[in-house]
């Protein structure tokens, strides 16, 4: 996953649980968090499902990066 904010660019290679942990930590400090995609009970195996999850996480991270209060956390 690649994120951009102005001239800043980041590439993230994380598992879903790591995004979930970040989300939980940020929820303790910030109100009105963007929605994290739902967890699945079984590992995603189809490339279409993996791509869909990546797109959902990309939207989630863009929403975080676009908030000044999140960039300072």
C-alpha positions as CSV (number, residue, x, y, z in Angstrom):
1,X,0.0,0.0,0.0
2,X,1.3,3.4,-0.9
3,X,0.2,6.7,0.8
4,X,0.8,10.2,-0.3
5,X,0.1,13.5,1.6
6,X,1.5,16.5,-0.3
7,X,5.1,15.7,-1.0
8,X,5.3,13.0,1.7
9,X,5.0,9.4,0.5
10,X,4.9,6.1,2.4
11,X,4.9,2.5,1.4
12,X,3.3,0.1,4.0
13,X,3.6,-3.6,4.1
14,X,1.5,-4.7,7.0
15,X,-0.8,-7.5,8.0
16,X,-4.5,-6.6,8.7
17,X,-4.0,-7.2,12.4
18,X,-1.4,-4.5,12.5
19,X,-3.9,-2.0,11.0
20,X,-6.4,-3.2,13.6
21,X,-4.0,-2.6,16.4
22,X,-3.2,0.9,15.1
23,X,-6.9,1.6,14.8
24,X,-7.5,0.5,18.4
25,X,-4.7,2.7,19.7
26,X,-5.9,5.7,17.8
27,X,-9.5,5.2,19.0
28,X,-8.4,5.7,22.6
29,X,-7.1,9.2,21.7
30,X,-9.3,10.4,18.8
31,X,-13.0,10.7,18.3
32,X,-14.8,9.9,15.0
33,X,-12.3,7.4,13.5
34,X,-12.8,6.3,9.9
35,X,-14.3,2.9,9.5
36,X,-11.7,0.1,9.4
37,X,-12.7,-2.7,7.0
38,X,-14.3,-5.7,8.7
39,X,-12.1,-8.6,9.8
40,X,-12.6,-11.9,8.1
41,X,-12.7,-15.2,9.9
42,X,-10.7,-17.0,7.3
43,X,-7.6,-15.9,5.4
44,X,-8.3,-14.2,2.1
45,X,-7.0,-16.4,-0.8
46,X,-8.6,-15.0,-4.0
47,X,-6.6,-12.2,-5.5
48,X,-9.8,-10.3,-6.1
49,X,-10.6,-10.4,-2.4
50,X,-7.1,-9.4,-1.4
51,X,-7.2,-6.5,-3.9
52,X,-10.6,-5.4,-2.5
53,X,-9.2,-5.5,1.1
54,X,-6.1,-3.5,0.0
55,X,-8.3,-0.9,-1.6
56,X,-10.5,-0.6,1.5
57,X,-7.4,-0.2,3.7
58,X,-6.0,2.4,1.3
59,X,-9.2,4.4,1.7
60,X,-8.9,4.0,5.5
61,X,-5.3,5.2,5.6
62,X,-5.9,8.1,3.3
63,X,-8.7,9.3,5.6
64,X,-6.2,9.1,8.5
65,X,-3.4,10.9,6.8
66,X,-5.7,13.7,5.6
67,X,-6.5,14.6,9.2
68,X,-4.1,16.9,11.0
69,X,-4.8,15.4,14.4
70,X,-3.9,11.9,13.1
71,X,-0.6,13.1,11.4
72,X,0.6,14.3,14.8
73,X,-0.1,10.9,16.6
